[in-house]
């Protein structure tokens, strides 16, 4: 069957290719239907009549839900029979499942709108006789699902909401809650202007249920109000006072829902004037709602405290004076405006009371009030964020920090004070809290600089065990300005000490030093003699330019010199020499300086090559063009490819700006050379099994290397254009065709799966090329034409057809240069490897080896392919998927990469007589994506693509020590 489908698909393509006018017709995937026919649902429903017990009927209904197959014309019969069974059955489970079946049928795309209306009407009829709470709730859920299915029919939605309005009067809470949900989801938003009172009446009705005796009903009423507001039916600001009257409900769900309503009103009507909570004066609704939510920062439930902290961050229009109270430890009564004695007397007279003795006989000034004698019930906004930062639950602390950060980005005065408390959070015992505090502080770098005491607090945790925390602290110093020389010098020294302890932080610290220099040129000017150990009288020894700590200082000084030319005059000749060296090996960290005549002639010549990137691109383009236009025999082209291949390898090493595209071109040319080497073999070893073992192994190795190169081009390079990807796909077809010919003619393996894979790849490649209106290469066009004429697609026939086409094919030029192309590369920072250190373990036990690696140009889609590759001396290879949370994205000012920080688990069952090397590396496992190529050339593994050179660790498993 598969061969017939392939033949049919290829025949369709061939007709279009021969005409060359209409685009290639897209294939329609023919999928076999399941064993059930389209009328299987109706047949199963018919079998219900013969069942006697409810359990048997339940099993049939569950089977219908799992295997729903019906036609739209069957729905009338299905609906009639299900209605009959609903009326006949008394078991509630059966009736609930019948509603579920109706919901599934009505929600299906195969059901027409007319039939959906019929199902809704039938449910209305069935619900009239329903008394059970569970069944009625299930019916309402079914109506809700059908209403969502008909999301464009406002008339049906109005009908459903009117029905739900009637069921609201039911005394049973579950029915009331479900009715509220139907109203919240289906209440029509766009109605005629003369019918707008429907909205207000409905909101008033829902508001009455916020006083319901059942807590779940009260909670659902608040949630329905929020849902209607989100959909466009705006709440009246007068509702605010009603919500505040029940905000101190005993039930946690009700308080949580009421908080959402207050937040919605405060954010949507920020300037609305309402009476304050103290009943004394009018206040902005945004401020009043903010203070009300602040009261819940001390709620007994940590979920409420967390939600309150999150909601506070959404009040972007809150007044600054109210916001500042959240970080003030002063009592709320002392912050409130104190009324005069005249105002208090007037208030008592207005209330018609003669209890004047209740008033104070003297008007105590606010400054003389004793805070200890004030009885407080609610503190309002006062100290709200302080309560959150000191909360015992990390969820509350994290939400509080995030909320403070979102408000601080809008209020600079608040940001300055918030920085003080965020710095204190660096000492939190939970790493996640420290990270959130660090990220939030970086966002506030615009507000103010760091004082010396704040720098000391940050530096106290600079040697944290977590690399993520250390990197975050580096970002803080890279983002903030320091206020004096002492702070800069203290920061520089501690960063250098940290670098010595954690060498893997080298890139992060160097980037931090770069930004420190750019931000503090004048402070650095005064510190240059101390930083570089410049003596006014004596010449000091020349430091090692390869020492990371010395490089850190130079990066700081050189970047400061780019902003302050006076620093250049202080630099010694040896420092200028080091500048020239560092500028060439790390131009992204060391800026270009105007040194005048202080460079030697050789250094000037070396510096003049900095702008050679355009020349490198021109050279690369000329090489590719020469390959494209060369004429002559195949031997001439192969000779030219060999020359260009070595030139491209050298060019990729010299210029990083064209490294990616040069690597791709070199890999493409190397693959062409290998392909020609196999095809032009005089012994014809790739299509004959009458050869020596040595010759067969050579061919096998070359084909395996070809597969590796092809998969590298497809999976290791990012930024490929459509044209470049099409060229790689067509070259991959050549390699698979060569492999198929080799497997059929030179081995005894079955080639059926490989032949099917080749045809599938050909089909996908043609479809991809036709969709993007590209030109087919000669090889692909001929193979396409010849295969479309085959009556059978057996491996032997396909291989016989491919052999002469492969032998007559000519090398194709590599894709045109594209500077957007980057190659995925891995740098392993730890472990270093080598013969000096031997890792000992007991046989059968596990030895964890800390692994720290940087992955550049890694696509997000490729993360699932990443594996730790461990190769033992007995040639066993273990592939281990690293945990996803051990891989994180690092964003620096000039680049971004993934950092893998995990443990490689090494183990072996038996002891070794001596220590041997275990190879540790990272690789892509393409076994699942390229399954047909995984086991065609054992023992090679072409689908395991290495990303870096392995690190060799000396390991010695010893016998287990037995107890006495």
C-alpha positions in Angstrom: 0.0 0.0 0.0 2.8 2.4 0.9 4.5 1.7 -2.5 1.2 2.5 -4.3 0.8 5.8 -2.4 4.4 6.7 -3.2 3.9 5.9 -6.8 0.7 8.0 -6.9 2.4 10.9 -5.2 5.4 10.9 -7.5 3.2 10.6 -10.5 1.3 13.7 -9.6 4.5 15.6 -9.1 6.0 14.4 -12.4 3.1 15.8 -14.4 3.6 19.2 -12.9 7.4 19.2 -13.3 7.2 18.2 -17.0 4.8 21.1 -17.7 6.9 23.5 -15.5 4.0 26.0 -15.5 1.7 25.4 -12.6 3.2 25.0 -9.1 3.6 21.6 -7.7 0.4 20.3 -6.3 0.4 19.9 -2.5 0.0 16.3 -1.4 -3.0 15.4 0.6 -2.3 12.9 3.3 -4.5 9.9 3.1 -5.1 8.6 6.6 -6.9 5.4 7.3 -10.0 5.6 9.2 -10.2 3.8 12.5 -11.9 0.4 12.9 -15.1 2.2 13.9 -17.3 3.4 11.0 -18.8 6.9 10.9 -22.1 5.5 12.2 -20.5 3.7 15.1 -21.9 6.2 17.7 -25.4 5.5 16.6 -24.8 1.8 16.6 -23.5 1.9 20.2 -26.5 3.9 21.3 -28.8 1.3 19.7 -27.2 -1.3 21.9 -28.3 0.5 25.1 -31.8 -0.8 24.8 -30.7 -4.3 25.5 -28.8 -3.4 28.7 -30.5 -4.0 32.0 -28.2 -2.6 34.6 -27.0 1.0 34.8 -23.3 -0.1 35.0 -23.6 -1.7 31.5 -25.1 1.5 30.1 -22.4 3.6 31.8 -19.7 1.5 30.1 -21.4 2.0 26.7 -21.6 5.8 27.2 -17.9 5.9 28.2 -17.0 4.0 25.1 -19.0 6.5 23.0 -17.1 9.4 24.6 -13.7 7.7 23.9 -14.5 6.8 20.3 -16.8 9.5 19.0 -17.6 8.8 15.3 -20.8 10.1 13.7 -22.2 12.0 10.7 -24.2 15.2 10.9 -27.2 13.4 9.4 -27.2 10.9 12.3 -27.6 13.6 15.0 -31.4 13.7 14.9 -31.6 9.9 15.5 -28.9 10.1 18.2 -30.7 13.0 19.9 -34.0 11.2 19.9 -32.6 7.9 21.3 -30.6 9.6 24.0 -33.6 11.7 25.1 -35.6 8.5 25.4 -33.0 6.8 27.5 -32.6 9.9 29.6 -36.3 9.8 30.5 -36.4 6.1 31.1 -33.3 5.9 33.3 -33.4 6.8 36.9 -29.7 6.5 37.6 -28.0 9.9 38.0 -24.7 8.7 36.6 -26.3 7.6 33.4 -28.1 11.0 32.9 -24.9 12.9 33.6 -23.0 10.9 31.0 -25.8 11.4 28.5 -25.4 15.2 29.0 -21.6 14.7 28.5 -22.2 12.8 25.2 -24.5 15.6 24.0 -21.9 18.2 24.9 -19.2 16.3 23.0 -21.4 15.9 19.9 -22.5 19.6 20.0 -18.9 20.8 20.5 -17.6 18.8 17.5 -16.7 20.6 14.3 -18.6 18.0 12.3 -21.9 19.2 13.9 -23.8 21.8 12.0 -25.2 24.9 13.7 -28.8 23.7 13.1 -28.1 20.5 15.0 -26.5 22.5 17.8 -29.7 24.5 18.2 -31.7 21.2 18.3 -29.4 19.8 21.0 -29.9 23.0 23.1 -33.7 22.9 22.7 -33.7 19.2 23.7 -31.7 20.0 26.8 -34.1 22.7 27.8 -36.9 20.1 27.6 -35.0 17.5 29.6 -34.0 20.0 32.3 -37.7 20.7 33.0 -38.1 17.3 34.7 -34.7 17.3 36.4 -34.7 17.6 40.2 -31.3 16.3 41.1 -28.6 18.9 41.9 -25.8 16.9 40.1 -27.9 16.3 36.9 -29.0 20.0 36.7 -25.4 21.2 37.2 -24.3 18.8 34.4 -27.0 20.2 32.2 -25.9 23.8 32.8 -22.3 22.8 32.0 -23.5 21.2 28.7 -25.3 24.5 27.8 -22.2 26.4 28.6 -20.1 24.2 26.3 -22.6 24.6 23.5 -22.8 28.3 24.0 -19.0 28.6 23.6 -19.3 26.5 20.4 -21.7 29.1 19.0 -19.7 32.1 20.1 -21.0 34.3 17.3 -24.7 33.8 18.0 -25.8 36.6 20.4 -29.5 35.5 20.3 -28.6 32.0 21.6 -26.3 33.5 24.3 -29.1 35.8 25.5 -31.5 32.8 25.6 -29.0 30.8 27.6 -28.3 33.6 30.1 -32.0 34.2 30.6 -32.3 30.5 31.4 -29.4 30.7 33.8 -31.0 33.8 35.4 -34.0 31.7 36.2 -32.0 28.9 37.7 -30.2 31.4 39.9 -33.1 31.3 42.3 -32.4 27.6 43.1 -31.6 27.2 46.8 -28.8 24.7 46.0 -25.3 26.3 45.8 -23.9 24.2 43.0 -26.7 25.1 40.6 -26.4 28.8 41.6 -22.6 28.7 41.0 -22.9 27.0 37.6 -25.6 29.5 36.6 -23.3 32.4 37.5 -20.6 30.9 35.4 -22.9 30.6 32.4 -23.9 34.3 32.8 -20.3 35.4 33.1 -19.2 33.5 30.0 -22.2 34.0 27.7 -23.8 37.3 28.6 -24.0 39.3 25.3 -21.7 42.3 25.3 -22.9 44.1 22.2 -26.6 44.8 22.5 -28.8 47.7 21.2 -28.5 51.0 23.0 -32.1 50.9 24.2 -31.4 47.5 25.9 -28.4 48.6 27.9 -30.3 48.4 31.2 -30.1 44.6 30.8 -26.5 44.8 31.7 -27.1 47.0 34.8 -29.9 44.8 36.0 -27.8 41.7 35.5 -24.9 43.2 37.4 -27.2 44.3 40.2 -28.6 40.7 40.4 -25.1 39.2 40.5 -24.1 41.7 43.2 -26.9 40.6 45.4 -25.4 37.1 45.5 -22.2 38.5 47.1 -24.3 38.5 50.3 -25.3 34.8 49.8 -25.2 32.5 52.8 -22.9 30.0 50.8 -19.2 31.0 50.6 -18.8 29.3 47.2 -21.7 31.3 45.8 -20.3 34.6 47.1 -16.9 33.8 45.6 -18.4 32.9 42.2 -20.5 36.1 42.2 -17.3 38.2 42.6 -15.6 36.1 39.9 -18.5 36.6 37.5 -18.4 40.3 38.0 -14.7 40.3 37.1 -15.3 38.1 34.1 -18.1 40.4 32.8 -15.8 43.4 33.2 -13.0 41.7 31.3 -15.4 40.9 28.5 -16.5 44.5 28.1 -19.5 44.9 30.5 -18.0 47.5 32.8 -18.7 47.5 36.5 -20.2 50.6 38.1 -17.8 52.4 40.4 -20.5 52.5 43.0 -20.1 48.8 43.5 -16.8 49.5 45.3 -18.3 50.3 48.7 -20.5 47.2 48.5 -17.4 45.1 47.9 -15.5 46.7 50.7 -18.3 45.8 53.1 -17.7 42.1 52.6 -14.0 42.2 52.0 -13.3 40.9 55.5 -15.2 37.7 54.9 -14.3 34.6 56.9 -13.9 32.5 53.9 -10.6 32.6 52.0 -12.1 32.1 48.5 -14.4 35.1 49.0 -11.6 37.4 50.2 -9.5 36.3 47.2 -12.4 37.0 44.7 -13.2 40.4 46.4 -9.6 41.5 46.1 -9.8 40.9 42.3 -12.9 43.1 42.1 -11.2 45.9 44.1 -8.2 45.7 41.8 -10.3 45.9 38.7 -12.2 48.9 39.9 -9.1 50.7 41.2 -7.3 50.3 37.9 -10.2 51.1 35.6 -11.5 54.1 37.5 -8.3 55.5 39.1 -9.5 59.2 39.3 -13.0 58.4 40.6 -13.6 60.3 43.8 -15.1 58.2 46.6 -15.4 58.5 50.4 -12.3 57.2 52.1 -12.2 54.3 54.5 -12.1 56.6 57.4 -15.2 58.4 56.2 -13.6 61.8 56.6 -12.7 63.0 53.1 -13.0 62.1 49.4 -10.1 60.1 47.9 -9.0 58.8 44.6 -10.4 55.3 44.0 -6.9 54.1 42.9 -5.4 55.2 46.2 -8.3 53.9 48.3 -8.3 50.5 46.5 -4.5 50.3 46.9 -4.7 50.9 50.7 -7.5 48.3 51.0 -5.4 45.7 49.3 -2.5 46.6 51.5 -4.5 45.6 54.5 -4.4 42.0 53.2 -0.6 41.9 53.4 -1.1 40.6 56.9 -3.9 38.2 56.1 -3.9 34.8 57.9 -3.7 33.0 54.5 -0.4 33.1 52.6 -2.4 32.7 49.4 -4.2 35.9 50.1 -1.0 37.7 51.0 0.6 36.5 47.8 -2.3 37.6 45.7 -2.5 41.0 47.4 1.2 41.5 46.7 0.8 40.7 43.0 -2.3 43.0 42.7 -0.4 45.9 44.3 2.0 45.8 41.4 -0.8 46.5 38.9 -1.7 49.9 40.5 0.5 52.0 38.2 -1.5 55.2 38.7 -1.4 55.2 42.5 -0.3 58.4 44.2 3.4 58.7 45.2 2.6 59.7 48.8 0.4 56.6 49.2 3.0 54.5 47.6 5.8 55.8 49.9 3.7 54.7 53.0 4.3 51.0 52.0 7.9 51.4 53.0 7.3 53.5 56.1 7.2 51.9 59.5 5.4 54.9 61.0 1.9 54.1 62.4 -0.9 54.8 60.1 -2.7 57.1 62.6 0.4 59.3 62.6 0.2 59.6 58.9 -3.4 60.4 58.7 -4.6 64.1 58.6 -5.7 65.0 62.1 -9.0 66.9 62.3 -9.4 70.0 64.4 -11.6 70.2 67.5 -14.1 72.4 65.6 -14.5 69.7 62.9 -15.0 67.0 65.5 -17.7 69.1 67.3 -19.4 69.8 64.0 -19.5 66.1 63.2 -21.2 65.3 66.5 -23.8 68.0 66.0 -24.5 66.7 62.5 -25.2 63.3 63.9 -27.7 64.7 66.4 -25.9 63.4 69.5 -25.4 65.2 72.8 -22.6 63.0 73.8 -20.1 65.8 73.7 -18.1 64.1 76.5 -16.9 61.7 74.0 -14.8 64.4 72.5 -11.4 65.2 73.9 -11.4 68.3 76.1 -8.2 69.5 74.6 -6.9 69.6 71.0 -3.7 67.6 71.2 -1.2 68.5 68.5 -0.2 65.7 66.2 3.4 66.0 67.3 2.4 65.2 70.9 0.4 62.1 70.1 1.8 58.9 71.8 1.9 56.1 69.2 2.0 53.5 72.0 -1.5 54.6 73.2 -3.1 54.4 69.7 -5.2 51.3 69.1 -4.9 50.2 65.5 -7.1 47.7 63.7 -6.0 48.3 60.1 -2.7 49.9 59.2 -3.6 50.5 55.6 -0.7 51.2 53.3 1.8 51.8 56.1 4.6 49.3 56.0 2.7 46.9 53.6 5.7 46.0 51.5 7.8 45.6 54.7 5.4 42.9 55.9 5.7 41.2 52.5 9.5 41.3 52.5 9.6 39.8 55.9 7.0 37.1 55.3 7.8 33.5 56.2 6.6 32.2 52.9 8.9 32.6 49.9 5.9 33.0 47.5 4.9 36.1 49.4 8.4 37.5 49.3 8.8 36.9 45.6 5.5 38.5 44.8 6.3 41.5 47.0 9.7 42.0 45.3 8.1 41.8 41.8 5.4 44.2 42.8 7.8 46.7 44.2 9.9 46.5 41.0 6.9 47.1 38.7 5.8 50.2 40.7 9.4 51.5 41.1 9.9 51.6 37.4 7.1 54.2 37.3 7.9 56.2 40.4 11.5 57.3 40.7 11.1 58.6 44.2 9.8 55.3 45.4 12.6 53.5 43.4 15.3 55.2 45.5 13.8 54.0 48.8 12.9 50.6 47.4 16.6 50.0 46.4 17.6 50.0 50.1 15.2 47.1 50.9 16.0 45.1 47.7 19.7 45.1 48.6 18.8 43.7 52.0 17.0 40.8 50.3 20.3 39.6 48.9 20.8 37.9 52.3 17.7 35.8 51.9 18.2 32.1 52.5 16.3 31.1 49.4 18.2 31.3 46.1 15.1 32.1 44.1 14.3 35.1 46.2 17.8 36.4 45.9 17.6 36.1 42.1 14.3 38.0 41.9 15.8 40.7 44.1 18.9 40.9 41.9 16.9 41.1 38.7 14.6 43.8 40.2 17.5 45.9 41.4 19.0 45.9 37.9 15.8 47.3 36.5 16.1 50.2 38.9 19.6 51.3 37.9 18.2 54.5 36.4 17.1 55.8 39.8 20.3 56.3 41.8 23.9 55.1 42.3 25.1 52.6 44.8 26.4 53.9 48.1 29.4 52.3 49.8 27.3 50.5 52.4 25.1 49.1 49.7 28.2 48.0 47.7 29.5 46.2 50.8 26.2 44.3 51.2 26.3 43.2 47.6 30.0 42.2 47.8 29.3 40.1 50.9 27.4 37.6 48.7 29.6 38.0 45.6 31.1 34.5 46.3 27.7 32.8 46.5 27.8 29.1 45.6 25.2 29.6 42.8 26.7 30.7 39.5 23.3 32.3 38.6 23.4 34.5 41.7 27.1 35.5 41.0 26.3 36.4 37.4 23.3 38.5 38.6 25.5 40.4 41.0 28.0 41.1 38.2 25.1 42.6 36.2 24.3 44.9 39.1 27.8 46.4 39.1 27.6 46.6 35.3 24.4 48.5 35.4 24.8 50.9 38.4 27.1 53.9 38.9 29.3 54.0 42.0 29.6 57.2 43.9 33.3 57.3 44.8 36.8 55.8 44.2 36.6 53.7 47.4 33.5 51.9 46.1 35.1 51.3 42.7 38.4 50.0 44.2 36.5 47.8 46.6 34.4 46.4 43.9 37.3 45.7 41.6 39.3 43.9 44.2 36.5 41.7 45.3 35.6 40.8 41.6 39.2 39.7 41.1 39.2 37.6 44.2 35.9 36.0 43.0 37.5 35.3 39.6 40.3 33.4 41.3 37.9 31.3 43.2 35.5 30.7 40.3 37.4 30.8 37.0 34.3 29.8 35.1 32.9 33.3 35.8 35.6 34.8 33.6 33.3 36.1 30.8 30.7 37.5 33.2 33.3 39.4 35.2 35.1 40.7 32.1 31.8 42.0 30.8 31.2 43.6 34.2 34.7 45.2 34.2 34.0 46.6 30.7 30.8 48.4 31.9 32.5 49.6 35.1 35.2 51.3 33.0 32.6 52.9 30.6 30.5 54.2 33.5 33.4 55.5 35.7 36.1 57.0 33.5 37.0 59.8 36.0 37.1 57.5 39.0 39.3 55.1 37.1 41.7 57.9 36.1 42.6 58.4 39.8 43.0 54.7 40.4 45.2 53.8 37.3 48.6 53.9 39.2 47.2 51.6 41.9 45.4 49.2 39.5 48.4 48.8 37.2 51.0 49.0 40.0 52.8 51.9 38.3 55.7 53.2 40.4 56.9 56.8 39.8 60.5 55.9 40.3 61.0 52.2 39.5 60.0 49.9 36.7 57.9 47.1 37.9 57.9 43.5 36.4 55.8 42.9 33.3 52.6 41.0 34.3 51.5 37.9 32.5 48.9 39.0 29.9 47.3 35.6 30.0 46.5 36.0 33.7 42.6 36.5 33.9 42.9 38.8 36.9 45.3 41.1 35.1 43.2 41.0 31.9 40.2 42.1 34.1 42.1 45.2 35.2 43.2 46.0 31.7 39.6 45.7 30.4 38.5 48.2 33.1 41.3 50.7 32.3 41.1 50.5 28.5 37.3 51.0 28.5 37.7 54.0 30.9 40.4 55.3 28.5 37.9 55.3 25.6 35.9 57.9 27.6 38.9 59.8 29.2 41.9 60.4 27.0 44.0 61.4 30.0 44.3 57.8 31.1 46.4 57.0 27.9 49.2 59.2 29.0 49.5 57.3 32.3 49.9 53.9 30.5 53.4 52.3 30.3 54.8 50.9 27.0 54.2 47.3 28.2 50.6 48.1 28.8 50.3 49.6 25.3 51.8 46.4 24.0 49.3 44.3 26.0 46.5 46.6 24.6 47.4 45.7 21.1 47.3 42.0 21.9 44.0 42.1 23.8 42.4 44.3 21.1 43.1 41.6 18.6 41.9 38.6 20.5 38.9 40.2 22.3 37.7 43.2 20.3 34.2 43.0 21.8 35.7 43.8 25.3 38.6 46.1 24.4 37.6 49.3 22.6 39.6 51.1 19.9 41.8 53.8 21.4 43.6 56.7 19.7 47.1 56.0 20.9 48.9 58.3 18.5 52.6 57.5 18.0 52.8 55.1 21.0 52.4 52.0 18.8 55.4 50.3 17.1 55.4 49.8 13.3 54.5 46.1 13.6 51.7 47.0 16.0 50.4 49.6 13.6 50.3 47.1 10.8 48.5 44.6 13.1 46.0 47.3 14.2 45.3 48.2 10.5 43.8 44.8 9.9 40.9 45.4 12.3 38.6 46.5 9.5 39.3 43.5 7.3 36.0 41.9 7.8 34.5 43.3 4.6 37.7 42.1 2.8 37.2 38.6 4.3 33.6 38.6 3.0 34.8 39.6 -0.4 37.4 36.9 -0.4 34.8 34.3 0.6 32.5 35.5 -2.2 35.3 35.3 -4.8 36.1 31.8 -3.7 32.5 30.6 -4.0 32.1 32.4 -7.4 35.2 30.7 -8.8 33.8 27.3 -7.8 30.5 28.2 -9.5 32.0 29.4 -12.8 34.9 27.0 -13.2 34.7 24.9 -16.4 36.5 21.7 -17.3 36.5 18.0 -16.2 35.4 16.7 -12.9 39.0 16.2 -11.8 39.7 19.9 -12.3 36.7 20.8 -10.2 37.7 18.4 -7.5 41.2 19.8 -7.4 39.8 23.3 -7.1 37.5 22.2 -4.3 40.4 20.8 -2.4 42.3 24.0 -2.6 39.3 26.1 -1.7 38.5 23.8 1.2 41.8 24.5 2.9 41.5 28.2 2.2 38.0 28.3 3.8 39.2 26.5 6.9 42.0 29.0 7.4 39.6 31.9 6.8 37.1 30.6 9.3 39.9 30.5 11.9 41.1 34.1 11.2 37.9 36.1 11.0 35.1 35.5 13.4 32.7 37.7 11.5 32.5 35.2 8.6 33.2 32.1 10.7 29.7 30.6 10.4 29.3 30.9 6.6 33.0 29.9 6.0 32.5 26.8 8.2 29.3 25.9 6.2 31.1 26.4 2.9 34.1 24.3 4.0 31.9 21.5 5.3 29.9 21.6 2.0 33.1 21.3 -0.1 34.5 18.6 2.2 31.3 16.6 1.7 31.6 17.1 -2.1 35.1 15.7 -2.0 34.1 12.7 0.0 31.1 12.0 -2.3 33.4 12.2 -5.3 36.0 9.9 -3.6 33.3 7.2 -3.1 31.8 7.6 -6.6 35.1 7.6 -8.5 36.6 4.6 -6.8 38.1 2.4 -9.5 37.2 -0.8 -7.5 33.5 0.1 -7.4 33.4 -0.9 -3.8 30.3 1.1 -3.0 28.0 -1.0 -5.3 29.7 -4.4 -5.2 30.2 -6.8 -2.3 33.1 -8.6 -4.0 35.8 -6.5 -2.4 38.3 -6.8 0.4 37.4 -6.0 4.0 39.8 -3.0 4.0 38.2 -1.4 1.0 34.7 -2.0 2.3 35.6 -0.4 5.6 37.0 2.6 3.9 33.8 3.1 1.9 31.8 2.5 5.0 33.8 5.1 6.9 33.5 7.7 4.1 29.7 7.3 3.8 29.3 7.5 7.5 31.4 10.8 7.5 29.2 12.0 4.7 26.1 11.4 6.7 27.6 13.2 9.7 28.6 16.2 7.6 25.1 16.4 6.1 23.4 16.3 9.5 25.8 18.9 10.8 24.9 21.3 8.0 21.2 20.7 8.7 21.2 20.9 12.5 24.3 22.8 13.6 23.9 26.0 11.7 21.4 28.8 12.5 20.4 31.8 10.3 20.1 29.7 7.1 18.1 31.2 4.3 15.5 29.3 2.4 17.9 28.9 -0.6 20.7 27.5 1.6 18.4 25.1 3.4 17.1 23.9 0.0 20.7 23.2 -1.1 21.4 21.3 2.0 18.3 19.2 1.6 19.1 18.3 -2.0 22.7 17.4 -1.1 21.2 15.2 1.7 19.2 13.4 -1.0 22.4 12.6 -2.8 24.0 11.1 0.3 20.9 9.0 1.2 20.8 7.8 -2.4 24.5 6.8 -2.2 23.8 5.0 1.1 20.8 3.2 -0.4 22.9 2.0 -3.4 25.6 0.8 -1.0 23.2 -1.1 1.3 21.4 -2.8 -1.6 24.5 -3.8 -3.6 27.3 -4.2 -1.0 25.7 -5.5 2.1 23.1 -8.1 3.2 21.0 -5.7 5.2 17.4 -4.9 4.5 17.0 -1.6 2.7 13.2 -1.4 2.8 13.1 1.2 5.6 15.9 3.2 4.0 14.2 3.2 0.6 10.9 4.4 2.2 12.9 7.1 4.0 14.6 8.2 0.8 11.2 8.6 -1.0 9.8 10.5 2.0 12.8 12.9 2.0 12.4 13.4 -1.8 8.8 14.1 -1.4 9.4 16.6 1.4 12.2 18.3 -0.4 10.2 18.8 -3.6 7.3 20.2 -1.6 9.7 22.6 0.3 11.2 23.8 -3.0 7.9 24.3 -4.7 6.4 26.2 -1.8 9.3 28.7 -1.9 9.5 28.9 -5.7 13.1 27.7 -5.9 14.9 26.0 -8.7 15.7 22.2 -8.6 19.2 21.1 -8.9 20.1 18.7 -11.8 20.4 15.6 -9.6 17.1 16.2 -7.9 15.2 17.0 -11.1 16.5 13.8 -12.9 15.7 11.6 -9.9 12.3 13.1 -9.6 11.6 12.5 -13.2 12.9 8.9 -13.3 11.2 7.8 -10.1 7.8 9.1 -11.3 7.9 6.7 -14.1 8.5 3.6 -12.0 5.7 1.2 -11.4 7.2 -0.2 -8.3 9.4 1.4 -5.6 11.2 -1.6 -4.3 14.7 -0.9 -2.9 16.5 -2.9 -5.6 14.7 -1.1 -8.4 15.2 2.3 -6.8 18.9 1.6 -6.2 19.4 0.4 -9.8 17.9 3.6 -11.1 19.9 5.9 -8.7 23.4 4.4 -9.5 23.9 5.9 -13.0 22.4 9.2 -11.9 24.9 9.4 -9.0 27.8 8.5 -11.3 27.0 11.2 -13.8 26.2 13.9 -11.3 28.6 16.9 -11.0 29.8 18.7 -7.9 27.5 21.6 -7.0 28.9 24.9 -5.6 28.3 25.7 -2.0 25.6 28.3 -1.0 26.4 32.0 -1.4 28.1 33.6 1.7 25.7 34.8 4.4 27.0 36.6 7.4 23.9 35.8 9.4 24.9 32.1 9.6 26.3 31.0 12.9 27.5 27.6 13.8 26.6 25.9 17.1 29.7 25.5 19.2 30.4 24.4 22.7 33.1 25.4 25.1 33.6 23.2 28.2 34.9 25.3 31.1 34.9 22.5 33.7 36.3 19.9 34.0 39.7 20.6 32.4 40.8 17.0 32.0 44.3 15.8 31.6 46.5 13.0 33.0 47.5 14.8 36.2 44.3 14.2 38.2 42.8 10.7 38.7 39.2 10.4 39.7 38.7 7.3 41.8 35.5 5.5 42.5 34.2 2.1 43.7 33.1 -0.2 40.9 29.4 -0.1 40.4 28.9 3.2 42.2 28.4 6.7 40.6 31.0 9.4 40.4 29.5 12.9 39.7 31.8 15.1 37.7 30.8 18.9 37.8 30.3 20.1 34.2 30.2 23.7 33.1 29.8 24.4 29.4 28.8 27.4 27.2 26.7 26.7 24.2 26.7 29.3 21.4 24.2 29.7 18.6 22.0 27.0 20.0 18.4 27.0 18.7 15.5 26.6 21.2 14.1 23.7 19.1 17.4 21.9 19.5 17.4 21.8 23.3 15.6 18.5 23.3 18.4 16.9 21.1 21.2 17.9 23.5 23.0 15.0 25.3 26.0 14.4 27.5 28.2 11.9 25.7 30.4 9.7 27.9 32.7 7.3 26.1 34.5 4.6 28.2 37.7 2.8 27.4 35.8 -0.4 26.4 34.1 1.8 23.6 30.8 1.8 25.4 29.0 5.2 24.8 26.4 6.5 27.2 24.1 9.4 26.1 22.5 11.3 29.0 19.9 14.0 28.7 20.8 16.9 31.0 17.9 18.3 33.1 16.2 21.2 31.5 16.6 23.4 34.5 20.4 23.0 34.4 20.4 24.9 31.2 19.8 28.6 31.2 20.1 31.5 28.8 22.8 34.1 29.5 22.4 37.6 27.9 25.4 39.8 27.8 25.8 43.2 26.1 27.5 41.8 23.1 26.3 38.2 22.9 24.0 35.6 24.3 24.5 31.9 24.9 23.2 28.9 26.9 25.1 27.9 30.1 24.9 24.3 31.1 25.8 23.7 34.8 25.2 20.0 35.7 26.9 16.8 36.8 28.1 14.1 34.5 27.5 10.8 36.2 30.3 8.3 35.6 30.1 4.7 36.6 31.4 1.3 35.6 30.4 -2.2 36.8 33.8 -3.8 37.0 37.1 -2.6 38.5 40.0 -1.7 36.2 43.6 -2.8 36.6 44.8 0.8 36.0 43.4 4.2 35.4 42.1 4.9 31.9 40.7 7.9 30.1 37.0 8.5 29.9 35.9 11.0 27.2 33.3 13.5 28.1 31.6 15.8 25.5 28.3 17.2 24.4 26.4 16.0 21.3 23.1 16.0 19.4 21.1 12.8 19.4 19.2 12.7 16.1 18.1 9.1 16.5 14.4 10.0 16.8 14.4 12.7 14.1 16.5 10.7 11.6 15.6 7.2 12.7 16.1 5.4 9.4 19.8 6.5 9.4 20.5 5.5 13.0 21.5 1.8 12.5 22.3 1.4 8.8 26.1 1.5 9.3 26.9 -0.3 12.5 29.0 0.1 14.6 29.3 3.8 13.5 26.7 6.2 14.9 26.1 8.9 12.2 23.1 10.3 14.1 25.3 11.3 17.1 26.7 14.7 16.1 29.5 15.9 18.3 29.4 19.6 19.3 32.9 19.9 20.7 36.1 17.9 21.2 35.9 15.5 24.2 37.5 16.3 27.5 39.6 13.3 28.7 39.3 12.4 32.3 41.5 9.9 34.0 39.2 7.5 35.9 40.1 4.5 38.0 37.2 2.2 39.3 38.5 0.1 42.2 37.0 -3.0 43.8 34.4 -2.5 46.5 35.8 -2.8 50.0 34.1 -5.5 51.9 33.3 -5.2 55.6 35.1 -7.5 58.1 
